[in-house]
Amino acid sequence: MKELESYKLGNVQVTVSETEKENKLKVECFDGEYHSEFTVSPYEFTNYRRLMNQRITQAYKAQHKEGE
């Protein structure tokens, strides 16, 4: 599967790649400790990227608070 984009949100590395399913992208997140992945449509990724990034950041902050 081809990687389309990779970027950092603070200390969370986000990688977006194609999937075998048509019209789906895989978003992988990893901060060195926690890994998560989910799928989105290209439309969602393009039009709701800011919201997605906010939710990723909040989820990782919450995960680290639970781990304390």
N, C-alpha and C positions, 0 to 999 in steps of 0.2 A: 504494500500500500504506500502510496506516495505522500510524503509530508508536504503540506501546503504552507504551513506557517508555524513559527516558533517564537515565543516571546516570554518575558518575565513580568510577573505581577508581584512586586516586592521580592520575596524569596521563593515564590511559587513559579516553577517552570511550566508553561502551558505549551502544548504541542497539538496542532490541528492537522489531521491527515484524512485521506480518503478512506472509505470503507468498501466492502464488496457490495453493499446495498446501494442501489441507485438513490440519489438525492439524500444521502446521509453522510455526515462528517463525524469523525471520532475526535473528541477533545480529551486529552490526557493532562492531568495535573500532578505535579510531584514537587514537594518542598524539601526533599532529602530524608523525610521521615514518613509522611503520609502520601499515598498514591490514590488517585481516583480517576475515573473515566466515565464519559457519557457521550451520547450521540445527539446531534442537532442537525436540522436541515440547513442547507446553504442559505436559505432565506433568513432563518433565525440567527445564524452566525453573522450575516451581514447587517441585519436590521436591529438586532437585540444584543449586539456584542458588548456594549457598555454595561447593560444590565447583567449579562452573563458574567463579565469580569468582576462586577461588584459582588455578585453572589459567591463566586469562587473565593474571593478575598475574605468575605465574611465567614464562609464555611471553614476555611483553614484557620482563621482566628479562633473560631468556636472550638475546633478540634484541639487546638493547642491548650485552650483553657480547660477542657475536659481532661486532658492528659496530665495536668499539673497536680 
